[in-house]
Amino acid sequence: MFPAGSIWKLYFVSAAIALVGLPAVELAEIQRQALSRRAPMPDDGVRVKGSIECGDSWATQQRVPLGAFTKQVEINLQRASCRGYDAKGYNCVWSSCKAKKKNGVIPLQLIQFVDCVRAPNPGEAGGFTPVKFMRPLQIWAKNLDGLLVAVGVDSDSDDPIVRRYGCTWSLPESNNNFRPYCDECYHTTFQEPPPPLNIG
């Protein structure tokens, strides 16, 4: 037979164990209910309601060859693939895209990344070159690391050459953390190609 004090101790220990385990059980149940209520993924080609911010990647499915910026490059950019911060894929009409900044909306062609490094194209001499301003045509972002790879052109060049750039940022309001917003997008499943430059 247990002494009366031991029975009370055993009771309190059992109650404490039950209470500690309860939040985990409740949390698992809440998560299970949320998953069961989650809407199914829309079919490819279904138009999105509202705007999409292309936070993870933009225009990576388009063919943008390195070298001279030609009219054909612009023709290839009538539509843009887009991967939102939700990791879902979209296909957006290029002319519906723009950038939002603290002081309003700017046209897509005015998006600039700052203080990046430019990689030489195959056949070009030299190594990485610091660049004050560049205009992106394609973006691959590693947002949690504050890194992005862009294919684009020097902003201030009269004879633009399409090249690869690496850019960084540390603050949310940094220029290099701005992404295109597109108003006419359609759900699209696509495989993300690897960035054309390894910066970490």
C-alpha positions as CSV (number, residue, x, y, z in Angstrom):
1,M,0.0,0.0,0.0
2,F,1.2,3.5,-0.9
3,P,1.3,6.2,1.7
4,A,-1.2,9.0,1.1
5,G,1.5,11.5,0.2
6,S,2.8,9.3,-2.5
7,I,-0.6,8.9,-4.1
8,W,-1.0,12.7,-4.3
9,K,2.5,13.0,-5.8
10,L,1.7,10.4,-8.4
11,Y,-1.6,12.2,-9.2
12,F,0.1,15.5,-9.7
13,V,2.9,14.0,-11.9
14,S,0.3,12.3,-14.1
15,A,-1.8,15.5,-14.4
16,A,1.3,17.5,-15.4
17,I,2.3,15.0,-18.1
18,A,-1.2,15.1,-19.5
19,L,-1.2,18.9,-19.6
20,V,2.2,19.1,-21.2
21,G,1.2,16.7,-24.0
22,L,-2.2,18.4,-24.6
23,P,-0.9,21.5,-26.6
24,A,1.0,19.3,-29.1
25,V,-2.1,17.1,-29.7
26,E,-4.3,20.2,-30.2
27,L,-1.7,21.8,-32.5
28,A,-1.5,18.6,-34.6
29,E,-5.3,18.5,-34.9
30,I,-5.5,22.2,-35.9
31,Q,-2.8,21.6,-38.6
32,R,-4.7,18.5,-39.9
33,Q,-7.9,20.5,-40.1
34,A,-6.2,23.3,-42.0
35,L,-4.7,20.9,-44.5
36,S,-8.1,19.3,-45.1
37,R,-9.6,22.7,-45.8
38,R,-6.8,23.9,-48.1
39,A,-8.1,24.7,-51.6
40,P,-6.8,22.5,-54.4
41,M,-4.2,23.9,-56.8
42,P,-5.9,25.6,-59.8
43,D,-5.4,24.0,-63.2
44,D,-2.7,25.5,-65.5
45,G,-4.1,28.3,-67.6
46,V,-6.5,29.6,-64.9
47,R,-6.2,33.4,-64.5
48,V,-5.2,34.7,-61.1
49,K,-7.4,37.2,-59.4
50,G,-5.4,40.3,-58.5
51,S,-1.6,40.9,-58.8
52,I,1.2,38.5,-58.3
53,E,4.6,39.6,-56.9
54,C,7.3,37.6,-58.7
55,G,9.4,37.3,-55.5
56,D,11.4,34.1,-56.1
57,S,12.0,34.3,-59.9
58,W,10.9,36.2,-62.9
59,A,11.2,35.5,-66.7
60,T,13.5,32.5,-66.1
61,Q,11.6,30.5,-68.8
62,Q,12.3,33.0,-71.5
63,R,15.2,32.7,-73.9
64,V,17.6,35.6,-73.2
65,P,20.9,34.9,-74.9
66,L,24.0,36.6,-73.6
67,G,25.6,39.1,-75.9
68,A,24.1,42.0,-77.9
69,F,20.6,43.2,-76.8
70,T,18.6,42.7,-80.0
71,K,15.1,43.2,-81.1
72,Q,14.6,39.4,-80.9
73,V,15.3,39.5,-77.1
74,E,12.4,42.0,-76.7
75,I,10.2,39.7,-78.9
76,N,11.0,36.8,-76.6
77,L,9.9,38.9,-73.6
78,Q,6.2,39.3,-74.5
79,R,5.3,37.0,-71.6
80,A,7.2,36.2,-68.4
81,S,7.3,33.2,-66.1
82,C,7.0,34.2,-62.5
83,R,7.4,32.3,-59.3
84,G,5.7,34.1,-56.4
85,Y,6.7,34.2,-52.8
86,D,4.1,31.4,-52.4
87,A,6.5,29.2,-54.5
88,K,3.7,28.7,-57.1
89,G,4.4,29.2,-60.8
90,Y,2.7,31.7,-63.1
91,N,2.8,32.9,-66.7
92,C,2.3,36.7,-66.9
93,V,1.8,39.2,-69.7
94,W,4.9,41.3,-69.8
95,S,3.1,44.6,-70.4
96,S,1.0,44.0,-67.2
97,C,4.1,44.0,-65.0
98,K,5.6,47.0,-63.1
99,A,7.4,47.6,-59.8
100,K,6.1,49.0,-56.6
101,K,8.3,51.2,-54.5
102,K,7.6,53.2,-51.3
103,N,6.8,56.3,-53.3
104,G,4.5,54.6,-55.9
105,V,4.6,52.4,-59.0
106,I,7.3,52.6,-61.6
107,P,7.4,51.1,-65.1
108,L,9.1,47.8,-65.5
109,Q,11.9,49.1,-67.6
110,L,12.9,51.4,-64.7
111,I,13.6,48.6,-62.3
112,Q,17.3,48.8,-61.4
113,F,19.5,46.8,-59.1
114,V,22.5,48.6,-57.5
115,D,26.1,47.8,-56.6
116,C,26.1,44.4,-58.2
117,V,29.0,42.5,-59.8
118,R,29.0,41.6,-63.5
119,A,30.4,38.3,-64.8
120,P,32.2,38.3,-68.1
121,N,30.4,36.6,-71.0
122,P,32.1,33.6,-72.6
123,G,35.0,34.8,-74.7
124,E,35.3,38.1,-72.8
125,A,38.5,38.8,-70.9
126,G,38.6,39.8,-67.2
127,G,36.8,38.7,-64.1
128,F,33.9,40.0,-62.1
129,T,33.4,43.8,-62.4
130,P,31.5,46.0,-59.9
131,V,28.6,47.8,-61.6
132,K,26.7,50.7,-60.1
133,F,23.3,50.1,-61.8
134,M,21.9,47.3,-63.9
135,R,18.5,46.6,-65.4
136,P,17.2,43.0,-65.0
137,L,15.6,40.9,-67.7
138,Q,15.6,37.7,-65.6
139,I,15.8,37.2,-61.9
140,W,16.6,34.2,-59.7
141,A,16.4,35.2,-56.0
142,K,17.6,33.5,-52.8
143,N,15.6,35.8,-50.5
144,L,16.5,34.3,-47.2
145,D,20.2,34.7,-48.1
146,G,19.8,38.2,-49.5
147,L,21.2,37.1,-52.8
148,L,20.0,37.2,-56.4
149,V,21.3,36.4,-59.9
150,A,20.0,38.5,-62.7
151,V,20.5,38.5,-66.5
152,G,20.3,42.0,-67.9
153,V,22.2,45.0,-69.1
154,D,24.2,47.9,-67.6
155,S,21.6,50.7,-67.1
156,D,23.9,53.5,-68.4
157,S,25.2,51.8,-71.5
158,D,24.5,53.2,-75.0
159,D,25.3,49.8,-76.5
160,P,23.8,47.3,-74.1
161,I,25.2,43.8,-73.8
162,V,23.2,41.1,-72.0
163,R,25.3,39.7,-69.2
164,R,25.0,37.9,-65.8
165,Y,25.0,39.8,-62.5
166,G,25.2,38.9,-58.8
167,C,23.5,41.3,-56.3
168,T,23.0,41.3,-52.6
169,W,20.9,43.2,-50.1
170,S,20.4,43.2,-46.3
171,L,17.4,45.5,-45.8
172,P,13.8,44.9,-46.9
173,E,13.6,48.3,-48.5
174,S,16.8,47.8,-50.5
175,N,16.6,48.4,-54.3
176,N,17.8,44.9,-54.8
177,N,14.8,43.5,-52.9
178,F,12.3,45.0,-55.4
179,R,10.5,42.5,-57.6
180,P,8.1,42.9,-60.5
181,Y,4.3,42.8,-59.8
182,C,2.2,41.6,-62.7
183,D,-1.6,42.2,-63.0
184,E,-2.4,39.6,-65.7
185,C,-1.0,36.2,-64.7
186,Y,-2.1,32.6,-65.2
187,H,-1.4,29.5,-63.1
188,T,1.4,27.6,-64.7
189,T,3.5,24.6,-63.7
190,F,7.1,24.8,-64.7
191,Q,10.5,23.5,-63.7
192,E,12.8,26.3,-62.5
193,P,16.1,26.3,-64.4
194,P,19.2,26.8,-62.3
195,P,20.6,30.3,-62.1
196,P,23.3,30.9,-64.8
197,L,25.7,32.1,-62.2
198,N,26.8,30.7,-58.9
199,I,27.2,33.4,-56.2
200,G,26.7,31.3,-53.1
